[in-house]
Amino acid sequence: MTRRRMIAGNWKLHKTVTEAVALVRDLRRLVSQVRDCDIVVAPPYTALYPVAKALEDSNIKLSAQEMFYEDKGAFTGAVSGAMLNEVGCAYTIVAHSERRQLFGETLESSNKRVKAAFKHGLIPIFCIGETLAERQANQTMQVVAAQLDAGIAGLDSATLKRLVVAYEPVWAIGTGVVASPQQAQEVHRMIRERLRAKDSGAAEVIPLLYGGSVKPDNAKELLAQADIDGALVGGASLEAEQFAAIVKARPSA
Ligand code: PEP
């Protein structure tokens, strides 16, 4: 397989600077030997710079949780890609379902963010996923496909190849209800096929992460699926030992 594995931790609205630095000091010790997997943490904005310093010369990369698509201007509270790049981010999460549900992210604005992230040298971890009502109405595949198409619209092949996609069923996020490995694989396969129809080279290299109540005890089976290349982890990324255990649950290279 030519795809890199990735385990990314989305800390959401958790961790002061002091707590964040303590967490990554523990984490870097626990995963220092890992070479065959990209390990990424996404602290809140306030902790990005101190965490970048604490991660210097480590194998852990830094991500933002969100990024605005404009470069500068009268956008109170917003943070640009250039700002994130300068403090050491290599990635930014884009269109997490909490941003879609609570902060007005749309299909169109997700595409603007994906493009702006690339423009500033950041790799978007682009999130897509259906709600419980959409799954129950048998709309999972069409909803996820529409989110995917909208987010990657207008990307050239070389840019598309650098994308990371996270499939996160909304009903599995923070609920303790994990998608079964078969349910997750079914949607991941559809995403891979849809990417292949657009750009076969990109489909082979884009890591597809699963997210939604991933824990040390369910990670191994999820990560063993053919089209699941990694995980986007919320709650279990807030404890160094748990997050490290998920990294260690990846299939051997
Ligand atoms: C997430 O926030 O992206 C997530 C998957 O959260 P959790 O692991 O807590 O369900």
Residues whose N, C-alpha, C, O or C-beta is under 5 A from the ligand:
A	BS01	PEP	N10 A172 I173 G174 T175 G211 G212 S213 V214 L232 V233 G234 G235 A236
